[in-house]
Amino acid sequence: MDDMIQQFEKDFKAWLENKYLLSGEPDQVKKLNNIEKASDEYVDQYILETNLIAGDLALSVKHVLDDFIKAKMK
């Protein structure tokens, strides 16, 4: 299970970076807000494609997303 969660975190980080780089939104706050909203759909799809459940990923999603936003706001 830990391996699956670590793989999710790696995939989620890559997805976040990709969304950030491809976003055409010039406003930093709006860009991050849009990515945060879109992340719910990404996580839902990831859950459907794996044996994980939302409870397995909740803390990882929060930590990865918080770290990503903090890094981009610096």
N, C-alpha and C positions, 0 to 999 in steps of 0.2 A: 504494500500500500504506500509506503513512504517513497518508493521509487516512482510510483505513478504520480504522486503529488509533486515531487521534485521535477518530473518531466512537465507537468502542467505549468509549474512556475516558470520554467525555462521557455515553454511555448507562449505563455501569456506575456512575459517580458518582451519577447520578440514581436508578438502581435502589437503590443502597445507602441513599441518603437516604430514599427512599420506604419501604423495609423498616424502617429505623430509626424513622421517624415512626409507622408502623402497628403496630409491635411493642407488645404489651401486657405484655411482660416488665418487671417493676420493677427487677430486678437488672441494673445496667449491664454487668457482665462477662458474665453469661449472655446478655444481649441481643446484645452484639457477637459472642460466640461462635456464637450461632445464625445470625446474619447471615453470618458468615464461612463456616460450613458450607453455608448455602443458596447462597452465591455460586458454588460449584462447579457446581451445577445450572444457574444462570443463564449462566455462561460456556460450559458444554457446549451449551446451547440456542442461544446466540449463534453459536457455531462452526457448528452445523448449519444455521443460517439464512444464513450468509455464506460467502465463499470463503476465509476465514481458517482457519488451523490453530492448534492449541494452542501450538506454538512461537512463533507470531507474537504471541500475547497474554500469554505467561507473565510477562515483565517488567512489562508494563502492569498486569496483575492484581495482582502483588505490590506495586508502587508505589502504585497507587490504594487498595488495601485497607489497606496500612500507613498511608498518609496519613490515610485515613478514621478508622481506629481511634485513631491518635494524636490527631486533632482531637477526637474524642468523649471521650477519656479526660482531657482537660484540664479 
